[in-house]
């Protein structure tokens, strides 16, 4: 196994354990790679790859109407799209606490204090 893959797997495990710093680091490592993939998907829209469909769905959610080649040259927009995709990739790894009640109300807190 390569060192890079081992590092990414370690970060994934740390994110799943609730480590916010690991989530930031994982995103920081993934985002440049995803940004390059986003630029490619925007430049070659007829590629038909599933990732390209995700990119174009994100473009639609952002309400962008320019041609893909123009968006691909706009670094801040590419970073924004890549960031949204990275967040969707990382989110399932995040720690979910099962020890908390799913629904709390003000009256529940009042009852607990008394």
JODAKA-V202549 format. One record per residue. N is the residue number from 1. OMEGA is omega in whole degrees, 0 to 359 (999 if undefined). Layout:
# JODAKA-V202549
n->N omega->OMEGA
n->N omega->OMEGA
This chain:
# JODAKA-V202549
n->1 omega->181
n->2 omega->180
n->3 omega->181
n->4 omega->180
n->5 omega->179
n->6 omega->179
n->7 omega->180
n->8 omega->178
n->9 omega->177
n->10 omega->178
n->11 omega->179
n->12 omega->179
n->13 omega->180
n->14 omega->178
n->15 omega->180
n->16 omega->179
n->17 omega->177
n->18 omega->182
n->19 omega->182
n->20 omega->178
n->21 omega->178
n->22 omega->178
n->23 omega->178
n->24 omega->180
n->25 omega->179
n->26 omega->178
n->27 omega->179
n->28 omega->179
n->29 omega->182
n->30 omega->189
n->31 omega->179
n->32 omega->179
n->33 omega->180
n->34 omega->179
n->35 omega->177
n->36 omega->178
n->37 omega->178
n->38 omega->179
n->39 omega->179
n->40 omega->180
n->41 omega->180
n->42 omega->181
n->43 omega->183
n->44 omega->186
n->45 omega->182
n->46 omega->181
n->47 omega->178
n->48 omega->180
n->49 omega->178
n->50 omega->179
n->51 omega->178
n->52 omega->177
n->53 omega->177
n->54 omega->180
n->55 omega->182
n->56 omega->174
n->57 omega->178
n->58 omega->176
n->59 omega->178
n->60 omega->179
n->61 omega->180
n->62 omega->178
n->63 omega->181
n->64 omega->182
n->65 omega->182
n->66 omega->177
n->67 omega->182
n->68 omega->181
n->69 omega->179
n->70 omega->179
n->71 omega->182
n->72 omega->180
n->73 omega->181
n->74 omega->185
n->75 omega->179
n->76 omega->178
n->77 omega->177
n->78 omega->178
n->79 omega->179
n->80 omega->179
n->81 omega->179
n->82 omega->179
n->83 omega->178
n->84 omega->179
n->85 omega->178
n->86 omega->179
n->87 omega->179
n->88 omega->179
n->89 omega->185
n->90 omega->187
n->91 omega->180
n->92 omega->180
n->93 omega->187
n->94 omega->180
n->95 omega->175
n->96 omega->180
n->97 omega->178
n->98 omega->182
n->99 omega->181
n->100 omega->177
n->101 omega->183
n->102 omega->184
n->103 omega->179
n->104 omega->176
n->105 omega->178
n->106 omega->181
n->107 omega->177
n->108 omega->180
n->109 omega->179
n->110 omega->180
n->111 omega->181
n->112 omega->182
n->113 omega->185
n->114 omega->999
